[in-house]
Amino acid sequence: MASTNARPALPTDDITLIPEPTSVTLFHEKICLPIAGTIGYVGPKTNDGSQAESMLAYEVAESIEERTALRWDCTQGDGWNAFIRLIVDDSLSARTYTVHIERSADPTVTVRGADTEALRYGVQTLRQIIRQCAPTLPCLHIEDKPAFTVRSYSLDVTRGRVPTMRWLKHWADKLSLYKYNQLQLYVEHSFAFDELSETWRGVSPLKPTDIQEFDDYCRRRGIELVPLALDLRPPLHEPTHTYHARIGRIPWRRRTPLQFHRTPGASYPQYNHARSIRILHTHHR
């Protein structure tokens, strides 16, 4: 999360952190992860649906298991002797996080964040280190803060096969790891809009329940899901949709390969406005 005027090189060629932190101090020694360890979360219970008090520790444990096949416990509160501790520390400046790994420290690994969101960024930095270095970790101190409040990724799911929920969740996991906090999901025929079955018939479209499930999944990973659709534009794969012909978007009969579109406007208020409202209601159920 380096700013544009400060992009220091990481003091080791063995680790790549995305985005690069603004400050990294390497202590030139390493620690070894124990066979049985604990990850403790110390901070307030969230009420925004993200379940950060359990999700952050779970993500670290998952990365350790993927790299080492070791299964660690996750706890909440400061009453546990945790090897890795995740702490919400409001004494830090806004959006700042730190990652500290030191052999003689107690706990050995500490991630601090000014709030839950900042702590999440620190956790993703630690996960990137674990995924590249475990079962040993380099001793270091990292201090960083986002250069941008919103790091958004735009994903168009209309140019090919409609993705499965499993694939979308895998993509959200990757975006969370690299500290994106917004996903703009562009849909046309890949979403089952009411009264537009001609556009999505036969393509296994995403349903409203799928979007709701994916929204919850993204929220738990600190990502805001923003579905996008151009409701007055004919879908690319079905340009002869009868609705678009009715409002003048396309001719009733497409007789030639070349086709000129007319922009729908105030001449067709009975179709444009009513349909747009219906689509918005469908999209935000």
N, C-alpha and C positions, 0 to 999 in steps of 0.2 A: 504494500500500500504506500509505496514511495511517492513523494511529491515530484512534480516535474522538474524542480530545480535541485533535487538531491537524489541521486541514484547510485549509491555506493555498491561496489562489488562485494559479494559475500566472501568472507575471509577463508573460504575453503572451496575447492572445486568439486567436493564430494556431495554437496547439497544444493538443490535448486529450489528456491522458495518463490511462489507465485501468489501475489505480486511481491517484489523484493522489499524487505523491511527497510526502514530508514536508518536503523541503528542495530548493528550486530557486533557483539564482542565475543570472541572465541577464547576459551581457557586452555586449549591444547591438551585436554585429557578427556577420557570417556568413562561412562558408567555402563554397567550391565543390568538389564532388566531382570528382576527376580522371577523365579518360576511362578510363585504365587504373589500377586500384588493387589493393591486396592487403589481405586480412583475416587477421590472424595470431592463433592461439590459443596462449597460454602457460600451461601448467598440467599437472597429472598426467593420465595416461591412465585413463579410467574403466573399471571392471569390473562395472558394474551393468546393462549392456545398453543404456544410454542413448546411447552413442557421442557424448558431449558434445563431445569433442575435435574432431570433424568436423561435427556437427550444428549447433552454435551459429554457427560461421563461415558454414556453408552457408545458414542462415536469414537472416543479414544480407545475404549476397550475393544471395539470392533477392529480398529486399525492394528492394535497389538496382536489380536488373534489372527488376522489375515497374514501378518508378517511372520509371526513366531509360533502360531498354533497354541499359544497360552491363553487361558481364560481367566480374566481378572474380575474381581468384584467391584461393584459401584455402590457408593454410599452417599448420604446427604448429612450435612452438619459437620462441625469441627471436632467432634468427640472421637473420631476414628484416626488411627495411625496410618494415614494414607501415604503411599509412595509418590503418587501424583495428586496434587491438590489444585482444584479449580476454584478461584476466589473472586467474588464480586467486591471490588475495592473502590468505593466512591471517593477516595482521596486522590485518585489519579485524575488527570485532566480529561475533559470530555472525549469519548471515543478512543481513548488510549488503552493499549494492552501491553503486557510484558510477559515474556517466557524466560524462566530462569532454571537452568539445569546445572547442578553443582554436587560433586561427590560428597562433600562434608556438610551439605545443607540438610535441614529437616523442615519440611519434606524435601526429598531429593529433586523433585520436579514441581515447579510452581507456575501456574498460569494465572495472571491477574487481569481483570478488566474493569474499566470505570463503570460499566453497566453490563447487562446480559448480552447485548449486541457486541460490545467490545470484547467481552470474554469469549464469545463465539469465534471472533476473528483469531484470538490467541489460540484457541483450541484447534482451529484449522491449520495454523502454523505448526503447532506441535504434531498434529497428525501427518503433515507433510514430512516432517523430520523422521517420525517413526516409520513411515512407509518406505523411506529411503535408507534408513540406518539400522533399525532394530535387527537383532536383540541388543546391540549397544547403541548408546546415544552420545553425541558430542556434548561436552559441558560448554555452555554458552549463556549469554544474556541478550535478549532481543527486546527492543522497545519500538513500538510502531503505532500508527493511527491511520485511518483511511484518508487518502487524498481526495476521495469523492464520497459524498453522502450516499449516493445510489450508484451501484455497479450493476448495470442491467445487461441481460442477454436476450436477443430476439431470436426465437425459434419458429420457423415456418414449417408447419407439418402438412402442407397442402401439395408440395412438389414431389410426389411419389407415394409410396405406401403410407397409409395412416399408421402411426406408431402405436404399439401396444402400451398398456399401463406399466408393464414391467420395464419397457425401454424408457418411458418418460421418467419413471422414478429413478432409474439408473442415471439419467441425464441430470436430474435434480441433485443427486448425490455428488456428482462431479462439480456442478456449479457451486454447491455449498463448500466443497473442499477448497475451491479456488476463490472463495469469499465474494461470490456474487450474491446480492440480496434482492434481486428482482428478475423474474423471468416473464418475458412478453411472449405469449403463445398465440401465434397467428393461425386462425382457422377459417376455412371457407366451406368446402364440401365435406371436410373432415369432422364437422360437428353436426349432429342431428337436429337442425332447426325445425321447429314446427312449420307445417305447410310448405316445406321445401324438400320433400322426399325425392323429387326428381334429381336433385343435385347430389344427394348422398347415398342413393340406392345402390347397393352392391359394393360399397367401399368399407364396410365395418366402421362406421363413424364413431367418434367419441360421444358419449351420452352425458346429459346433465349430471348424473350420479358419478360418472368418471371424473368430470371437472371438479366436483365437490371433494371427491376422494383425493385427487391430485393436489387440490388447494390445501387440504389439511396436511398432506405429506410435505408440501413445500413449506408451510408455516412452521412445522416442527423443526425445519432446518434453516430457519431464519430467512426464507425467501418469500417475497410477495409475488403471487401469481397474478398476471394481468392478461386475461384472454382478449384477443383482438379479432375484429372482423369488419370487412367493408360490406355493409349490408345492401348497398344499392348497386354493387358491381356484379356482373354475371360471373359465376364460378368458371374457372379456367377449363375444367374438364367437361362442362355441360353448358355451352354457350347458347343453346336453344331452349333454355328453360322458359316455360310459358309465361311465368310472371314477368320476366324481363322483357319478353316480347310485348306484353300488355302495356307496360309503362313506356314503351318506346325505346328501351335500351338496345334491343335488337329487332330486326325485321321478323315478321311472323314466319316467313319461309326463307331459309338460307340457301339460295340457289347457286351461289358462286363461292369459291374459296376465299375471296377477299370480301370483307364485311366492314361497313362503317357504322359506328355506334352513335346514337343520339343521346345526349346527356339528359337524364330525367330531371324535370323541374316542377315548377308550379302548375304546369298543365295537367299533372297527374297526382293531385294532392290526396285523392281518395285511396291511392295505392301506396305512395311513398311514405306518408306520415304514419298511417295505420300499421303498415308492415314493419316499419322501423321500431315502433313501440312494442309490437309483439316480439320481435327479435330480441330487444333489450330485456324484456321480461323473461324470455326463455333463457337468455345468457346469464341472468343474475338470480335464478331460482335458488 
